[in-house]
């Protein structure tokens, strides 16, 4: 007998949750800061901004940089990232997990701090076109942790918050879920240490894609 679905819509963050890009992003933020002549953040501080929108990310990564130079810093970041993005891939086990969820007829979405161009290039790189039913990026909605991304995805599929699950590797993702009134799941192998996750009440914190897959098989 097939177990009934608990969640109709499952929304994933991208970087650090499905895509093994956290270290690369941190390095590119550091390189961009060096290019612009501002203090280079630590790897921990550079990782913290992953998932935020552009303005918030720049404010945290380079607090001494005038706001009018944020676009310059962003352009240097993009230069470094797009030159090296071929080096990173999906975490092992991600594609079978997504295929299993599709086989159970969950709608799958992405809510990410990436730009539309960045996400589309990443999806093309890993041949994932068609796996996700809908995606939202930070340059087309209000960035995390504002709930607009999840509100739009839920509205697109006519799914209530109680039937929606958000999965991410940062407190920004879990706060996004809390702000939207949905359940959340944390993963500890991405950008943020899981110590701060508890405040947002995730149902579980997975320490590998394999553990995440097993939890979803049993509970989603």
Secondary structure as a PSIPRED ss2 file (coil, helix, strand):
# PSIPRED VFORMAT (PSIPRED V4.0)

   1 X C   1.000  0.000  0.000
   2 X C   1.000  0.000  0.000
   3 X C   1.000  0.000  0.000
   4 X C   1.000  0.000  0.000
   5 X C   1.000  0.000  0.000
   6 X C   1.000  0.000  0.000
   7 X C   1.000  0.000  0.000
   8 X C   1.000  0.000  0.000
   9 X E   0.000  0.000  1.000
  10 X E   0.000  0.000  1.000
  11 X E   0.000  0.000  1.000
  12 X E   0.000  0.000  1.000
  13 X C   1.000  0.000  0.000
  14 X C   1.000  0.000  0.000
  15 X E   0.000  0.000  1.000
  16 X C   1.000  0.000  0.000
  17 X C   1.000  0.000  0.000
  18 X C   1.000  0.000  0.000
  19 X E   0.000  0.000  1.000
  20 X C   1.000  0.000  0.000
  21 X C   1.000  0.000  0.000
  22 X H   0.000  1.000  0.000
  23 X H   0.000  1.000  0.000
  24 X H   0.000  1.000  0.000
  25 X H   0.000  1.000  0.000
  26 X H   0.000  1.000  0.000
  27 X H   0.000  1.000  0.000
  28 X H   0.000  1.000  0.000
  29 X H   0.000  1.000  0.000
  30 X H   0.000  1.000  0.000
  31 X H   0.000  1.000  0.000
  32 X H   0.000  1.000  0.000
  33 X H   0.000  1.000  0.000
  34 X H   0.000  1.000  0.000
  35 X H   0.000  1.000  0.000
  36 X C   1.000  0.000  0.000
  37 X C   1.000  0.000  0.000
  38 X C   1.000  0.000  0.000
  39 X C   1.000  0.000  0.000
  40 X C   1.000  0.000  0.000
  41 X C   1.000  0.000  0.000
  42 X C   1.000  0.000  0.000
  43 X H   0.000  1.000  0.000
  44 X H   0.000  1.000  0.000
  45 X H   0.000  1.000  0.000
  46 X H   0.000  1.000  0.000
  47 X H   0.000  1.000  0.000
  48 X H   0.000  1.000  0.000
  49 X C   1.000  0.000  0.000
  50 X C   1.000  0.000  0.000
  51 X C   1.000  0.000  0.000
  52 X E   0.000  0.000  1.000
  53 X C   1.000  0.000  0.000
  54 X H   0.000  1.000  0.000
  55 X H   0.000  1.000  0.000
  56 X H   0.000  1.000  0.000
  57 X H   0.000  1.000  0.000
  58 X H   0.000  1.000  0.000
  59 X H   0.000  1.000  0.000
  60 X H   0.000  1.000  0.000
  61 X H   0.000  1.000  0.000
  62 X C   1.000  0.000  0.000
  63 X C   1.000  0.000  0.000
  64 X C   1.000  0.000  0.000
  65 X C   1.000  0.000  0.000
  66 X C   1.000  0.000  0.000
  67 X H   0.000  1.000  0.000
  68 X H   0.000  1.000  0.000
  69 X H   0.000  1.000  0.000
  70 X H   0.000  1.000  0.000
  71 X H   0.000  1.000  0.000
  72 X H   0.000  1.000  0.000
  73 X H   0.000  1.000  0.000
  74 X H   0.000  1.000  0.000
  75 X H   0.000  1.000  0.000
  76 X H   0.000  1.000  0.000
  77 X H   0.000  1.000  0.000
  78 X H   0.000  1.000  0.000
  79 X H   0.000  1.000  0.000
  80 X H   0.000  1.000  0.000
  81 X H   0.000  1.000  0.000
  82 X H   0.000  1.000  0.000
  83 X H   0.000  1.000  0.000
  84 X H   0.000  1.000  0.000
  85 X H   0.000  1.000  0.000
  86 X H   0.000  1.000  0.000
  87 X H   0.000  1.000  0.000
  88 X C   1.000  0.000  0.000
  89 X C   1.000  0.000  0.000
  90 X E   0.000  0.000  1.000
  91 X C   1.000  0.000  0.000
  92 X C   1.000  0.000  0.000
  93 X C   1.000  0.000  0.000
  94 X H   0.000  1.000  0.000
  95 X H   0.000  1.000  0.000
  96 X H   0.000  1.000  0.000
  97 X H   0.000  1.000  0.000
  98 X H   0.000  1.000  0.000
  99 X H   0.000  1.000  0.000
 100 X H   0.000  1.000  0.000
 101 X H   0.000  1.000  0.000
 102 X H   0.000  1.000  0.000
 103 X H   0.000  1.000  0.000
 104 X C   1.000  0.000  0.000
 105 X C   1.000  0.000  0.000
 106 X C   1.000  0.000  0.000
 107 X E   0.000  0.000  1.000
 108 X E   0.000  0.000  1.000
 109 X E   0.000  0.000  1.000
 110 X E   0.000  0.000  1.000
 111 X E   0.000  0.000  1.000
 112 X E   0.000  0.000  1.000
 113 X C   1.000  0.000  0.000
 114 X C   1.000  0.000  0.000
 115 X C   1.000  0.000  0.000
 116 X H   0.000  1.000  0.000
 117 X H   0.000  1.000  0.000
 118 X H   0.000  1.000  0.000
 119 X H   0.000  1.000  0.000
 120 X H   0.000  1.000  0.000
 121 X H   0.000  1.000  0.000
 122 X H   0.000  1.000  0.000
 123 X H   0.000  1.000  0.000
 124 X H   0.000  1.000  0.000
 125 X H   0.000  1.000  0.000
 126 X C   1.000  0.000  0.000
 127 X C   1.000  0.000  0.000
 128 X C   1.000  0.000  0.000
 129 X C   1.000  0.000  0.000
 130 X C   1.000  0.000  0.000
 131 X C   1.000  0.000  0.000
 132 X C   1.000  0.000  0.000
 133 X C   1.000  0.000  0.000
 134 X E   0.000  0.000  1.000
 135 X E   0.000  0.000  1.000
 136 X E   0.000  0.000  1.000
 137 X E   0.000  0.000  1.000
 138 X C   1.000  0.000  0.000
 139 X C   1.000  0.000  0.000
 140 X C   1.000  0.000  0.000
 141 X C   1.000  0.000  0.000
 142 X C   1.000  0.000  0.000
 143 X C   1.000  0.000  0.000
 144 X E   0.000  0.000  1.000
 145 X C   1.000  0.000  0.000
 146 X C   1.000  0.000  0.000
 147 X C   1.000  0.000  0.000
 148 X H   0.000  1.000  0.000
 149 X H   0.000  1.000  0.000
 150 X H   0.000  1.000  0.000
 151 X H   0.000  1.000  0.000
 152 X H   0.000  1.000  0.000
 153 X H   0.000  1.000  0.000
 154 X H   0.000  1.000  0.000
 155 X H   0.000  1.000  0.000
 156 X H   0.000  1.000  0.000
 157 X H   0.000  1.000  0.000
 158 X C   1.000  0.000  0.000
 159 X C   1.000  0.000  0.000
 160 X C   1.000  0.000  0.000
 161 X H   0.000  1.000  0.000
 162 X H   0.000  1.000  0.000
 163 X H   0.000  1.000  0.000
 164 X E   0.000  0.000  1.000
 165 X E   0.000  0.000  1.000
 166 X E   0.000  0.000  1.000
 167 X E   0.000  0.000  1.000
 168 X E   0.000  0.000  1.000
 169 X C   1.000  0.000  0.000
 170 X C   1.000  0.000  0.000
 171 X H   0.000  1.000  0.000
 172 X H   0.000  1.000  0.000
 173 X H   0.000  1.000  0.000
 174 X H   0.000  1.000  0.000
 175 X H   0.000  1.000  0.000
 176 X H   0.000  1.000  0.000
 177 X H   0.000  1.000  0.000
 178 X H   0.000  1.000  0.000
 179 X H   0.000  1.000  0.000
 180 X H   0.000  1.000  0.000
 181 X C   1.000  0.000  0.000
 182 X C   1.000  0.000  0.000
 183 X E   0.000  0.000  1.000
 184 X E   0.000  0.000  1.000
 185 X E   0.000  0.000  1.000
 186 X E   0.000  0.000  1.000
 187 X E   0.000  0.000  1.000
 188 X C   1.000  0.000  0.000
 189 X C   1.000  0.000  0.000
 190 X C   1.000  0.000  0.000
 191 X C   1.000  0.000  0.000
 192 X C   1.000  0.000  0.000
 193 X C   1.000  0.000  0.000
 194 X H   0.000  1.000  0.000
 195 X H   0.000  1.000  0.000
 196 X H   0.000  1.000  0.000
 197 X C   1.000  0.000  0.000
 198 X H   0.000  1.000  0.000
 199 X H   0.000  1.000  0.000
 200 X H   0.000  1.000  0.000
 201 X C   1.000  0.000  0.000
 202 X C   1.000  0.000  0.000
 203 X C   1.000  0.000  0.000
 204 X C   1.000  0.000  0.000
 205 X E   0.000  0.000  1.000
 206 X E   0.000  0.000  1.000
 207 X C   1.000  0.000  0.000
 208 X C   1.000  0.000  0.000
 209 X H   0.000  1.000  0.000
 210 X H   0.000  1.000  0.000
 211 X H   0.000  1.000  0.000
 212 X H   0.000  1.000  0.000
 213 X H   0.000  1.000  0.000
 214 X H   0.000  1.000  0.000
 215 X H   0.000  1.000  0.000
 216 X H   0.000  1.000  0.000
 217 X H   0.000  1.000  0.000
 218 X H   0.000  1.000  0.000
 219 X H   0.000  1.000  0.000
 220 X C   1.000  0.000  0.000
